[in-house]
Amino acid sequence: MNTIVTVQDAVTAFADFMEPTNAELDAIEQEMPVILADVDLLDAHIVTLDRTPTEVDDRRIRRARRRALAARVALLNRTAGESLPGGAA
């Protein structure tokens, strides 16, 4: 008679290593405004995929693009200030 062996130990053996670390979660939290702005920009583009963009669509895309760029600049300014020695920005 053959016994049935579970593979739970093999599957869950690396579960602790598969989770993001606190530093990775903090980095994601810092980048969240950029991520959300990029999602808004993608949404604005997706709306216009199956039709000719109207003037309102163009405005929405321009606003979303500006918000995405502003979020990226804010993130870069925030991280540049943290990485310079002596607190110089």
Legacy VTK file of the C-alpha trace (Angstrom):
# vtk DataFile Version 3.0
C-alpha trace
ASCII
DATASET POLYDATA
POINTS 89 float
0.000 0.000 0.000
1.375 3.402 -0.988
0.918 6.301 1.370
-0.144 9.686 0.171
2.452 12.316 0.956
1.394 15.918 1.278
3.473 18.598 -0.358
2.418 21.344 2.025
5.898 21.565 3.565
7.446 21.969 0.133
4.854 24.565 -0.906
4.911 26.653 2.268
8.577 26.232 3.097
9.451 29.570 1.517
6.334 31.489 2.490
8.272 33.890 4.744
10.603 34.777 1.895
7.786 35.408 -0.559
6.294 38.300 1.407
7.579 41.834 0.812
9.826 43.282 3.478
8.943 46.391 5.442
11.439 48.396 3.380
9.771 47.236 0.156
6.335 48.113 1.512
7.605 51.575 2.494
9.005 52.086 -1.009
5.667 51.095 -2.535
3.882 53.485 -0.180
6.177 56.325 -1.284
5.587 55.538 -4.956
1.806 55.167 -4.597
0.964 58.709 -5.855
2.983 58.003 -9.022
1.299 54.629 -9.467
-2.187 56.115 -9.067
-1.403 58.983 -11.450
-0.150 56.494 -14.044
-3.347 54.454 -13.632
-5.414 57.604 -14.253
-3.372 58.322 -17.385
-3.905 54.777 -18.628
-7.638 55.068 -17.933
-7.762 58.272 -19.968
-6.040 56.542 -22.868
-8.190 53.400 -22.610
-11.376 55.447 -22.936
-10.250 56.667 -26.347
-9.169 53.302 -27.774
-12.419 52.471 -29.524
-13.411 55.958 -30.685
-12.012 59.191 -31.972
-10.913 61.331 -29.017
-13.053 64.378 -28.412
-11.828 67.691 -27.071
-12.881 66.579 -23.589
-10.877 63.370 -23.990
-7.825 65.368 -25.062
-8.171 67.588 -22.002
-8.521 64.566 -19.741
-5.367 62.991 -21.195
-3.410 66.245 -20.855
-4.509 66.676 -17.233
-3.674 63.067 -16.411
-0.267 63.421 -18.091
0.457 66.586 -16.074
-0.584 64.884 -12.834
1.626 61.892 -13.621
4.607 64.126 -14.361
3.978 66.204 -11.241
3.804 63.053 -9.115
7.096 61.834 -10.583
8.781 65.194 -9.950
7.495 65.229 -6.368
8.815 61.714 -5.800
12.207 62.587 -7.278
12.458 65.747 -5.190
11.488 63.844 -2.057
13.975 61.013 -2.649
16.779 63.342 -3.781
16.534 65.226 -0.512
16.837 62.009 1.442
19.867 60.719 -0.435
22.071 63.818 -0.253
24.484 63.903 2.680
24.352 66.759 5.145
20.702 67.528 4.484
21.494 69.605 1.391
18.796 69.459 -1.239
LINES 1 90
89 0 1 2 3 4 5 6 7 8 9 10 11 12 13 14 15 16 17 18 19 20 21 22 23 24 25 26 27 28 29 30 31 32 33 34 35 36 37 38 39 40 41 42 43 44 45 46 47 48 49 50 51 52 53 54 55 56 57 58 59 60 61 62 63 64 65 66 67 68 69 70 71 72 73 74 75 76 77 78 79 80 81 82 83 84 85 86 87 88
